Amino acid sequence: MRRILWFRRDLRVDDNPLLCQEGDVLPIFIFDPAILEPLSKNDRRVTFIFNALVHLKSALRARALDLAIFYGKPADVFGWLLKNSSYHDVCASGDYDAYALERDCEISHLIEFTYVHDTYIFKPDEVLKKDKTSYQVFTPFYNCAKTRFNSEHTYEYLPVHQRLIDFDYIHIHRLDGNKYTILPISIESIHFQMQKLSVHQMMSPYEKLHSFASKLANYTHDRDYMALDATSSLSVDLRFGTISIRAVLRWIDKQKIKGIDTEPFFRQLIFRDFYAMLLYHFPHLATQNFRYHFEGIPNDDYFKAFCTARTGVPIVDAGVRELLETGEMHNRVRMICASFFTKNLLLPWQWGEAFFAQHLMDYDAASNVLSWQWSAGTGVDPQPYFRIFNPYTQSKKFDKSEVYRKLHLPCDYTPIPIVNHKESSQKALKYFKNTL
Ligand SMILES: Cc1cc2nc3c(=O)[nH]c(=O)nc-3n(C[C@H](O)[C@H](O)[C@H](O)COP(=O)(O)OP(=O)(O)OC[C@H]3O[C@@H](n4cnc5c(N)ncnc54)[C@H](O)[C@@H]3O)c2cc1C
């Protein structure tokens, strides 16, 4: 049987169900211009992916396999592959955002599509209410998820023997409609420039777990303090699949045996599943409100001030500077920034979501959209509009010694806030009450 193994959000060899598919195989990765063209040429994520591919290619070679790299519309790539040879099917793990679902549907008309489950702990229909509809509130989802969780969710996929199909593995194959060219394998060939990545972005996920082991016991308390390096930093690895979610769960099991309370960390991983499940069942959430219909008030000056870290609110400007300079932002700072954006500046959450999507290294449609809707009070969370974070009390509590702010703000930073917190909060409450 001749099969195409399509790597997408699973850029690794360890514990990868694609490597358990028997037969003659052509492992491939496709750089999709629909995803790449809107990005800036110095997008850090492309550097991360490129590095991960180089790593994947050499790990596959060590197993007598390889990786063929393409640049082009997936439909053009599959059309070209099928014109030049015959394949029984394409195997890939499920990718659930709207674009991915549409793309896979198009490919499934060209060749048999075999899905393997990989990216999340649960399949999208695995944790449902008794009436078979999806949960909309996290806690009941979490409680049900715990009852469903079993040894299958931590299963480790070990590779079977696969024979590599003869192919040109030393070039990037570029397809533009019917036009076919070959390019050297380099980031410049796909029109990007190599970027300097942060220490965390250069670390392997296993190094991250190793370093996180000593922090896990204090995770519940420390995770909110932005100057502490107290979280796992695994979001980018889970996004691109440089580690399998099951490997993280097996690691959690080992920590549990040592007597550490692993529940709070496990809960966050379930959050990731919850958001993915929601976007799968309610794809309109990507752009539309769910529960409340607050549209926000467009204001280009406020938006520009936010995106250039010039709001005059130190913790918000520090967060945006961290994002622009590294592609990272601490979770609590993300919450403070998103609350300030949607409540104090009353801007449409979709604008903030798009700004984060452009810059976050770990950008994931489901987690980003649902988190922004949570902050705006428009999403599935029954907690309505009146949750407004005070950025000053948040800073006092979680960045008491100003370590985080000093790290990210320039020495000549002067805070003249573009809005007064109290007044803008009152204005927001009035706006939301009137809109309801
Ligand atoms: C406005 C806003 C936007 C966000 N956008 C994204 C995004 O695009 N991509 C993304 O992965 N996360 C997003 N998050 C969630 C969270 O901020 C990051 O997952 C977390 O900061 C990553 O750091 P970590 O890996 O050290 O997390 P840890 O605290 O170590 O958590 C472990 C893992 O659990 C998952 N996780 C943790 N918190 C959350 C959460 N609140 N929601 C969903 N999953 C979570 C992540 O996969 C994370 O890697 C967003 C949060 C907010 C408030």
The ligand as a Gaussian input file, in Angstrom:
#p B3LYP/6-31G(d) Opt

LIG

0 1
 C       -6.463000      36.875000      25.386000
 C       -5.778000      35.509000      25.429000
 C       -5.321000      34.934000      24.254000
 C       -4.728000      33.648000      24.262000
 N       -4.285000      33.110000      23.081000
 C       -3.721000      31.863000      23.090000
 C       -3.259000      31.288000      21.880000
 O       -3.387000      31.843000      20.789000
 N       -2.662000      30.056000      21.957000
 C       -2.523000      29.383000      23.148000
 O       -1.970000      28.280000      23.161000
 N       -2.969000      29.921000      24.294000
 C       -3.551000      31.131000      24.316000
 N       -3.983000      31.674000      25.491000
 C       -3.935000      30.849000      26.726000
 C       -2.657000      31.007000      27.587000
 O       -2.335000      32.357000      27.753000
 C       -1.449000      30.256000      27.006000
 O       -1.808000      28.946000      26.641000
 C       -0.330000      30.183000      28.052000
 O        0.060000      31.495000      28.436000
 C        0.865000      29.448000      27.471000
 O        1.907000      29.404000      28.406000
 P        2.409000      28.007000      28.969000
 O        2.604000      27.046000      27.870000
 O        3.569000      28.300000      29.852000
 O        1.140000      27.570000      29.814000
 P        0.993000      26.610000      31.080000
 O        0.452000      27.420000      32.196000
 O        2.225000      25.848000      31.326000
 O       -0.204000      25.641000      30.633000
 C        0.026000      24.398000      29.960000
 C       -0.719000      24.374000      28.660000
 O       -2.122000      24.427000      28.888000
 C       -2.748000      25.179000      27.847000
 N       -3.355000      26.376000      28.459000
 C       -2.943000      27.043000      29.551000
 N       -3.778000      28.050000      29.831000
 C       -4.729000      28.027000      28.878000
 C       -5.884000      28.819000      28.633000
 N       -6.235000      29.841000      29.438000
 N       -6.631000      28.528000      27.562000
 C       -6.315000      27.486000      26.754000
 N       -5.237000      26.689000      26.936000
 C       -4.460000      26.962000      28.000000
 C       -1.661000      25.594000      26.885000
 O       -1.613000      24.653000      25.836000
 C       -0.414000      25.537000      27.743000
 O        0.758000      25.316000      27.017000
 C       -4.595000      32.962000      25.503000
 C       -5.047000      33.564000      26.676000
 C       -5.629000      34.827000      26.645000
 C       -6.112000      35.432000      27.935000

